[in-house]
Amino acid sequence: MNARRATRDLLWARVGYDPSAAQRAAHDCPARIRLIAGGERAGKSRSAAMELFGRLIEGRLYWLVGPEYDLCRPEFEYLLDACRRIGAVASVRYPGSSRCELITRTGARIVTRSAREPERLAGEAPDGILGCEAAQLPPSVFLRLRGRIAERRGWLWLSGTFEGSRGWYADRFRAWQPAARGDARSFSIPSWENRALYPGGRDDPEIAELEDLFPPDLFMERFGGVPCPPSTLVFREFDTREHVDIKARGSGAPVELAVDPGYAGAYAVLAIEQRGSEVAVIDEVYLRRTVAGDVIAACRKRPWWPRVRGGVIDVAGRQHHAAPSQIEVWASLAGVRLRSHSVPLRSGIDRLRTFLRDPVSGDARLIVAPECTNLIEEFGLYRYHEASDLEPISEIPIDRDNHAIKALTYWLFDRFGAIERPPRQSIPFRITW
């Protein structure tokens, strides 16, 4: 890794690329999949091109994929210029508005692709892919690109600007923010990182004027590279920068389990420590198409298992269906007694909200370990129905992408109960005839 970085930095120095701290953090990250959300004119096209340029001698085939061929041209032009400056161009095909191709003297081939021609996104296995203006790519194209790099264990660099903070791009940004065990990370490169345009950085007068002009959320989305929580998110209070912390990892305290049993969706188990008024989710076991016995076996392998003292399960865990109930299975196979209560949907949501943001102090009372990737992802996916002109807005969220969240609400409701709402006060009045 150090030798690769030394070669990369040497190539960058030869073409005059000096990344900012935010850009370097994305470049240095070892994750194979990186999503870089840039503010307007943040230099995201050049940093994407330089990522590929610094790895040019590592592989034989690279793709630049955009919604249209034209949207790949900035990255291609930066690459072509850099290769020319070091005398690395063997041949180049550079038509006006169709597929471009660059072949280097080392034999590497760089080709632009368009999402409008999905048939061209197959048949080859690239060593690396740049997703250009990736926020505008359909989610099916993202999945196809992910499949294309699997054969050669290649890398994928997705860069773009948020388009209303909705869709798969914003969802993945939120899910990949923490330093999780997965092989994907997301980064923000604000507009003010481009010192050529904004010499004063964050304090540049032009940035200050834009901040005064735009609403705070929209300013951070367009220029800070940070998505605004969609209005349909159930838990808009959840913020990975505040609620995801390595401090949540096990402290050696007793552990309770929060369980939402399932099969096709997911069987979710959270390991929870209560630390005074704070709650820490220290780990998760999240399996699909798996029965309780296999879930219990997976839990037994975790280092916190000897500290388990009990837990809570969905009230449906009492049901038998011509077989032992989930509560009975956990008792017989794991020796763990699970409690269960009927938790009204709205009451569970309200209780969880009080831990995301204490209504009195305003502080977060819930922290989540970075390893709980599925719980973190659900906070970015669980949402209400979209508003429609033809139907009334439903106050019931979509029952999807919420398995770990439901487990957490069961446990919080069991431990802390429903929110006590003050009774309505009657106002005495007198009618005079």
N, C-alpha and C positions, 0 to 999 in steps of 0.2 A: 504493500500500500504506500509506504514512504517513497519507494523508487518510482511508483506511478505518479505520485503527486509532484515529485521533483521534476520528472519529465514534463508533466503538464504545466507546471509553473515556468519552466524554461521556454516552452512554446508560447505561453501567454506573454512572457516578457519580450519575446522577439516581435510580437505584433502589438505591443503596447496596451495589453489588457490588464488593468489593475482593479479587481473586483472590490466592491464595498464590503463592509462587514456582513451585511445581510445576504449579499450574493455569495460570499465565500462560505457562509454557513450552509447554504444549499449545495454548493459545489463539493464541500468536504464531507457531506453526509454519506455514509456507506450504503444507505437504502437503495435498492434497485429501482424503485418507483418513487419519483419525487414530483410533487405538484407545487409549482411556483406561481402564486397569485401576485400579480404586479399591479401597482397603481398606474394611472395613465402616464405614458412617457417615462416609465421607471427603468427602461433599458432591458426589459425582459427578453426581447428578441436577440440582443447581442449576448446576453449571458447564456441563453440557450445555445446559440451557435458556438460560443466558447467552451461550453461543456463538451460538445461533440468534438471540437477542434483539439481539445486537450486529451481526448481519448482516441484520436484518429488512428494511431498505429496499433491499437488493441484488437481491431476487428477488420472484417472485409466488406460488410454491407451495412449501410445506415439509411434510415428513412426519415424524411421530413413530411409529416402528415398534417394537413389543414383542411378546413371546410371547403376551400377552393384552392386551386394551384396558386393563385395570386397571393393568398395569405401565408404561403410558405416562403415567398420571395425575400422578405427581409432577412430571415435566418440564412437562406441560401446565399444571399449576397455578402453577408458578413463572413460566411465560411469561404466563399470564393476569394474574397479580398485577402483573408488571412493566409490561405494556401498560396496565393500568388506572391505574397510578400516574403514567403520563405522558399519560393521556387518549388512547390510541391505539386503543381498542377500538371497532370499528364494529358488530359483532354477534358473538354467541357461542352455540354449541350445546354444552351441557354435561350430557348425560344421566348416569344412574347408572353403567351398566356397558357402554356401547357406544361407538360412534364419537363423538369430540368434534371440534368445528370452531371455529376462531377466525378472524375476518376483521378486519384492521386498517384504520384510516382511510387508509392508503397503498395499500390494495388487496391486501395480502399475505394469503394463505390458509394456515392451519396446520391440518393434519388428522392425527388419530391413526389408526393402522392396526394390525391384528392379524395375526401370522404364521399364525394359524389360518384366515385367509381369504386365501389366496395369490392368488386371482383379483383382489382389490383392489390387489395390488401390481403392477399392470400398467395400461397405457392412458394413463398420465400421465408427464410428465417433470419431476420436482421439481428445484428449484434447490439444495436441500439436504435431508439426511435425518439425523435423530437415531436411532440404534439404541439403544433403551432395554433395559437388562438383556440386553445383546447376547450375553453368554456363554451364555444360555439359548436363543438363536435357532439353528435348524438351519443347517448350512453352506449348504444350498440357498437359504435366505432371504438370507444374506449375499451370495451370488453374484447373486441377483436384484436386490438393492438396488444392488449395484455396477453392474449393467446399466442400472438406472433413471436413474442420474446421468450416464450417458455422453452422452446427447443434448444436454444443456444444459451439459456440463462442470461439473456440480455438485459438491458436497462431501458427505462422509459422516463423521459423528462417532459412533463406537461406544463405549459406556461400559457397564461391568459389573464384577462381582466374579468372580474365578476360581472355577469349579466343579470342584475337584479337579485343576486345572492340566492338564486333558486336553481334547482336542477341538480344533476349528479355531480357537477364540478364543485359547487358550494358544499354539498353533502360530504363529498370525499375530503374536501379541505378540512372540515370540522372533525371528521373521523380520524384523519391522519395527523392532527396537530400534536398530540402528546407523543413522548418518546416511548412508543409501544414496542412489543416484541415482534410485531409484524415487519414486513419488508417494504413499508411505504411511509413516507413522511410528507408533510406540507409546510410551506414557508410563505411569508409575505415579504415582498420587496416594495416599499413605499415609493411614491413618485419622488420624494425629496432625497432618495438615495442617488438619483442622477444629478451629480454635482455639476455636470456641464450645463444643465438647464437651471438648476437651483443651487447656486454656489453656497448659499447660507444654510443648506440642509433643511432640517425641520423648522428652523427659525427664519428661513428665507421669506422676504416680504411678500413674494408672490404666493407662496404657500399660505401665509397668514391671511392674505386677502381671500383666497379660495375657501379657507376654513370659516371665515366670517360670512361668506356668501352662501355656502351649502349647509343644509341640515347636518348635524353631527354624524348620524349613521351613514348618510349618503356620502359625506366627505370621506369617512374612513373606508367605505366601500370603493369609491372611485379613485382615491388618491393614497389611501393607506394600505390597500390590498387586504382588507379584512371584511368578511361578509357581514351584512346586517342579518340578524336572525329573521327568517321569514315570518310573516304575520300568522301563518297557519301552524307554526311549531307549538306543541303543547307546553314545552318547558323552555321558553325563550330566555329564562334566567340562567340556564346552564352555560358556563363559559369555561372552556378547557384551560385557559390561562389561570383561572381561579380555582376550579374544582378538581383538576387533575394534578396530582402532586406525588412525588416519590415518597413523601412523608406518610402517605397512606399505607405503604407496605407494612406488613405485620410487625407489631411491636412486642409480641410475646404475650399479649393479653388473651383472655378467653375469647373464643370465636363462636358466633352464632351463624346459622345458615338461613338464607332466604331462598325459597325454592318455588319456581313456576314450572310444573311438569308439562311436557309436551312431546310431540314426536315429529311430525312433518315440519312444524315451525321451528321450534327449538325446545330443548330441556335446559333451563337456565338455573344455575346455582350460584349464589353470591356468598362469599365469606366476609363477615362483617365484625368489626370491633367497635364497641362503644367506648369512647374516651371522654368521660364527663359529659358535657353538653354537645360534643362533636361526635359524628359518626364517620367511620372510615371503612370503605369497601376495599378490602385488601387483595382480593383475587376473585376470579370467576371460573366456573366450569360451564361451558356453553356448547352443547352437542346437538346435532340434528339427526333425526331418524335413528335414535338410540333409546334403549329401554333403561329403566331405573337402575337395574343391576350394573350396567356398564357405566352409568353416570357415577354411581357410588364407588365403583372401582377406580375411576379417574380421580375422584375426590380423595380417596385413601392415599394416593401417591403424592399429594401436596404436603408441603412441610407444616402447614397449619392444622392438619387433620387431628393430631393428638390433642389439640386445644379446643376441639368442638364440644360445646356444652348443650346443644339443642338448636332449635330454629323454628321457622314458620313456613308453612306451605299454603298454596291456594286451597280454598275451601273445597274445591273439586277433588283434592287429594284424599277426601274421606270416601269417595265413591268406590264401589267394588267392581262392577261390570263383569260379574262371574269370575272374578279373580281377586287376589288380595289387593286392598287399597294401597295407594302410594304411601300413606302414613304407616301402614303395616309393613310394607316392603322395607322402608327406611329403618323401622324398629328391628326387624328380624335380620336384615343383612348388614346394617351398620351400627345397630345399637343406639340410634339417635331418635329421640322423641321429638316430633314436629307438632307444633300447635297450628290451629287453623281457625279462621274467623271469616265471616262474610264481610267483605270490605266494599262499600259502595264506591263506584268508580270516581265520582266527584270528590268524595272524602279522601280517597287515596291520593289523588292528584294534589288536592289542597295541602295535605300533610307533607308530601314530598317538597312542595314549594317552600314550606317554612324552613326546610333544611338547605335548600339552594340559596335562599336569602331570608335571614331571620327578620320577621316583620318588625321587631323592636329595634335591634341594633343595626340591621342591614348587612350583617356579616354572613359569610358562608359557613354553614355548620356541617356540610357534607364534603368529604374529599374522597377521591377515587384514585386507586393505584393505576399507573399507566398500562399495566398488564390487562386491565379490564376493557379490552378493545371493543367487545360487542356491546357492553353497557354504554360506553362512550359514543359508539356509533348510533345506538338507538336514540340517544338524546338529540342527535341531529336529524333523525328520520321520523320520529313519532310525531304525528301532526293531525290537525283537524281537516275536514273536507274543505275544498276550495269554495269560495263564495260563488253563487250562481244567480243569474237574474231570473231563472225559472223556478228555483226551489228555495225554501227558507234555509238559512244557515243552521247546520246541526251543531249542537254543543257537545256532541259525543265524538271523541276522536276516532280515527280509523283504527280498527283493531288489528294492527300489523306493526311490526318493528318495535315491539314493546315487551318482549318476554322477560328480559332482565329488569326492566323498569317496573313491571308488575310485581316481580319478586321483591324488589326493594320497597315498593309501597306496602306490600303485605307486612313486611317486617317492621317498618316505621309505624304503621297503624297499630300493630300488635303491641309495640313497646311504648308508644306515646299517645295512642288513642286519636280520636277525631279532634279537629280544631274546635275549641270551645268558643262559640259565637255568643256575644252578649244578647240577652233577651230583649225583645222589642219593648220599649217603654211606652206605657199608655199615657197620653196627655189628657188630663181632666178638662172638660169644658162644660159649659152650661148654656142651654138654649133658653132664651127668654121670649115668651110669646107676647 
